[in-house]
Amino acid sequence: MEPPSGERELHALTLPPGPRLTAAVAAALGGDGPAVLPLPPGLPAPALRATLAALRPTHLDGAPYAGGVPAAPEVAVVITTSGSTGAPKGVQLSAAALRASAAASLRRLGARPGERWLCCLPPSHVSGLQVLVRSLLGGTEPIVHETFSPEAVLASGADHVSLVPTQLRRLLATDPAGPAAFRTILLGGAAAPADLLTAARAAGARIVTTYGMSETSGGCVYDGEPLDNVDLKIGGDGRIRLAGPVLFSGYRLRPDLTAAARDGDWFLTSDLGEVSRGRLRVIGRADDMINTGGEKVVAAQVAAVVAEHPAVADAAVVGRPDPEWGERVVAVVVSPAPPSLAELRAFVKERLPAHAAPAELVVLPEMPLLSNGKPDLAALRYGRHPEP
């Protein structure tokens, strides 16, 4: 059954990254196809059921879905994201917002016609989706990898690529000179450790750090400076606020969440930040505070310091329940020769208040990651990670 006039079918797609999904995104942007809700092809059945129940697409892989609700006419793509509760939310993005973001990105990078992009991040996440949109605007076919392989990335022949820090570190470990072959490496998804940026740039790679989220059509602040037509300010609560044509149209079927996230034309992020000399510095998430003994600790801020330790290759910091302190600060590190807890505490105390120093140290062979390449903080927080 066709949706009522002025509404649009929403097709959930569990396609692997590749030409069919790229074509579906192109049709959605062009208006001659339905809106699309790209989902990971390997999504476990319970997670798929929860996502479909929350977002209620009209179709699933081409077949009508019972109880589906059409999308608003301006919605081209819906990207799933999870809040602090883990419940799926659908970020509705218009073709205009996605194009505005991609066009501003291409201008800032000085990307030339005919240059190709490599997509090695899932298109079900906005970072991977935007690689497809930039390719479409640039008039080229994206090079798409279904999974991340450092060797395949380095042999791709692409001009531009979007990565998360863990992927860049793996490229450098495979071939220290390899990343320099790309004209641009957009680096986002998580804070990039200073040593990683130094090593990559020393090897000749052009690294552009990005900040953004699904609600801003992906990265909208490059190397601390907003893209063209994007406005940024820090609110009285320390939270980063963003405005401009790249913003989402709202959360699907959740006007309550949409109202809570908007202040007029501004999107209220969950991140704390500061602007110094015209550049944004992200301090950490407002909802990622660790309350230990009545003192508030920004987990990301501690993780950034821990990552600076010369013996640490990768780091994350989480809060775990503690009967005495409420929560204790736990540092999770990847290191072939890890420092002792006492050494790490002393290192952190030289740079941050004493209450921010880790009370526990966990050493892992590798950091558990989500499908978008970010550390799986929930697994780390609750100990659901493989032991070394």
Rosetta blueprint (number, residue, H / E / L):
1 M L
2 E L
3 P L
4 P L
5 S L
6 G L
7 E L
8 R E
9 E L
10 L E
11 H E
12 A E
13 L E
14 T L
15 L L
16 P L
17 P L
18 G L
19 P H
20 R H
21 L H
22 T H
23 A H
24 A H
25 V H
26 A H
27 A H
28 A H
29 L H
30 G H
31 G L
32 D L
33 G L
34 P L
35 A E
36 V E
37 L E
38 P E
39 L L
40 P L
41 P L
42 G L
43 L L
44 P L
45 A H
46 P H
47 A H
48 L H
49 R H
50 A H
51 T H
52 L H
53 A H
54 A H
55 L H
56 R L
57 P L
58 T L
59 H E
60 L E
61 D L
62 G L
63 A E
64 P E
65 Y L
66 A L
67 G L
68 G L
69 V L
70 P L
71 A E
72 A L
73 P L
74 E L
75 V E
76 A E
77 V E
78 V E
79 I E
80 T E
81 T E
82 S E
83 G L
84 S L
85 T L
86 G L
87 A L
88 P E
89 K E
90 G E
91 V E
92 Q E
93 L E
94 S E
95 A H
96 A H
97 A H
98 L H
99 R H
100 A H
101 S H
102 A H
103 A H
104 A H
105 S H
106 L H
107 R H
108 R H
109 L H
110 G L
111 A L
112 R L
113 P L
114 G L
115 E L
116 R L
117 W E
118 L E
119 C E
120 C L
121 L L
122 P L
123 P L
124 S L
125 H L
126 V H
127 S H
128 G H
129 L H
130 Q H
131 V H
132 L H
133 V H
134 R H
135 S H
136 L H
137 L H
138 G H
139 G L
140 T L
141 E L
142 P L
143 I E
144 V E
145 H L
146 E L
147 T L
148 F L
149 S L
150 P H
151 E H
152 A H
153 V H
154 L H
155 A L
156 S L
157 G L
158 A L
159 D L
160 H E
161 V E
162 S E
163 L E
164 V L
165 P H
166 T H
167 Q H
168 L H
169 R H
170 R H
171 L H
172 L H
173 A H
174 T H
175 D L
176 P L
177 A L
178 G H
179 P H
180 A H
181 A H
182 F L
183 R L
184 T E
185 I E
186 L E
187 L E
188 G L
189 G L
190 A L
191 A L
192 A L
193 P L
194 A H
195 D H
196 L H
197 L H
198 T H
199 A H
200 A H
201 R H
202 A H
203 A L
204 G L
205 A L
206 R L
207 I E
208 V E
209 T E
210 T E
211 Y E
212 G E
213 M E
214 S H
215 E H
216 T H
217 S L
218 G E
219 G E
220 C E
221 V E
222 Y E
223 D L
224 G L
225 E E
226 P E
227 L L
228 D L
229 N L
230 V L
231 D E
232 L E
233 K E
234 I E
235 G L
236 G L
237 D L
238 G L
239 R E
240 I E
241 R E
242 L E
243 A E
244 G L
245 P L
246 V L
247 L L
248 F L
249 S L
250 G E
251 Y E
252 R L
253 L L
254 R L
255 P H
256 D H
257 L H
258 T H
259 A H
260 A H
261 A H
262 R E
263 D E
264 G L
265 D L
266 W E
267 F E
268 L E
269 T E
270 S E
271 D E
272 L E
273 G E
274 E E
275 V E
276 S E
277 R L
278 G L
279 R E
280 L E
281 R E
282 V E
283 I E
284 G E
285 R E
286 A H
287 D H
288 D H
289 M E
290 I E
291 N E
292 T E
293 G L
294 G L
295 E E
296 K E
297 V E
298 V E
299 A H
300 A H
301 Q H
302 V H
303 A H
304 A H
305 V H
306 V H
307 A H
308 E L
309 H L
310 P L
311 A L
312 V L
313 A L
314 D E
315 A E
316 A E
317 V E
318 V E
319 G E
320 R E
321 P E
322 D E
323 P L
324 E L
325 W L
326 G E
327 E E
328 R E
329 V E
330 V E
331 A E
332 V E
333 V E
334 V E
335 S L
336 P L
337 A L
338 P L
339 P L
340 S L
341 L H
342 A H
343 E H
344 L H
345 R H
346 A H
347 F H
348 V H
349 K H
350 E L
351 R L
352 L L
353 P L
354 A H
355 H H
356 A H
357 A L
358 P L
359 A L
360 E E
361 L E
362 V E
363 V E
364 L E
365 P L
366 E L
367 M L
368 P L
369 L E
370 L L
371 S L
372 N L
373 G L
374 K L
375 P E
376 D L
377 L H
378 A H
379 A H
380 L H
381 R H
382 Y L
383 G L
384 R L
385 H L
386 P L
387 E L
388 P L
